[in-house]
Amino acid sequence: MYRMLRFALLFIAMVSPMAAVLMAQPVGGPPPCWPPPCIPIDGGLTALIVAGLVYGGGKAARMRNVRGKSR
């Protein structure tokens, strides 16, 4: 157990200084997207709303059928 803990601590001590370098962004330069309206939110958001409506409509129809059969 002691040997495994020592190995883990040694590994963390060796890797942690490099973590900041690996996660750092390049210095300077223009913003990644210019002019600002370059994020296509509409395509994915519309598909998500349509999928939710289809799922909700199917669920409502099933609930209506179950409620009708129980009467």
C-alpha positions in Angstrom: 0.0 0.0 0.0 2.8 2.4 0.9 4.6 1.6 -2.3 1.5 2.4 -4.4 0.9 5.7 -2.5 4.5 6.7 -3.0 4.2 6.0 -6.8 1.0 8.0 -7.1 2.4 11.0 -5.2 5.6 10.8 -7.3 3.5 10.7 -10.5 1.4 13.6 -9.4 4.5 15.6 -8.5 6.0 15.0 -11.9 2.9 15.6 -14.0 1.4 18.6 -12.2 4.0 21.2 -13.4 3.3 20.2 -17.0 -0.5 20.5 -16.6 -0.4 24.3 -16.7 1.6 24.2 -19.9 -0.6 21.7 -21.6 -3.8 23.7 -20.7 -2.4 27.1 -21.5 -3.7 29.0 -24.6 -1.3 30.7 -27.0 -0.3 34.3 -26.3 -1.8 37.1 -28.2 -3.4 37.0 -31.6 -6.9 37.9 -32.8 -10.0 36.5 -31.2 -10.8 33.0 -32.5 -14.0 34.3 -34.3 -14.5 37.7 -35.6 -17.1 39.3 -36.3 -19.0 38.0 -33.2 -22.1 36.3 -34.8 -20.2 33.2 -35.9 -21.6 30.7 -33.4 -24.4 28.7 -35.1 -26.6 28.3 -32.1 -29.8 28.1 -34.2 -29.2 24.8 -35.9 -28.7 22.7 -32.8 -31.2 24.6 -30.7 -33.9 24.1 -33.3 -33.2 20.4 -33.6 -33.4 20.1 -29.8 -36.7 21.9 -29.6 -38.2 19.8 -32.4 -37.0 16.6 -30.7 -38.5 17.8 -27.4 -41.9 18.5 -29.1 -41.9 15.1 -30.8 -41.1 13.3 -27.6 -43.6 15.3 -25.6 -46.3 14.9 -28.2 -45.8 11.1 -28.2 -45.8 11.0 -24.4 -49.1 13.1 -24.3 -50.7 10.8 -26.9 -49.8 7.7 -24.9 -51.1 9.2 -21.7 -54.4 10.2 -23.5 -54.8 6.6 -24.8 -54.1 5.0 -21.4 -56.6 7.4 -19.7 -59.2 6.6 -22.4 -58.9 2.9 -22.0 -59.3 3.0 -18.2 -62.7 4.7 -18.4 
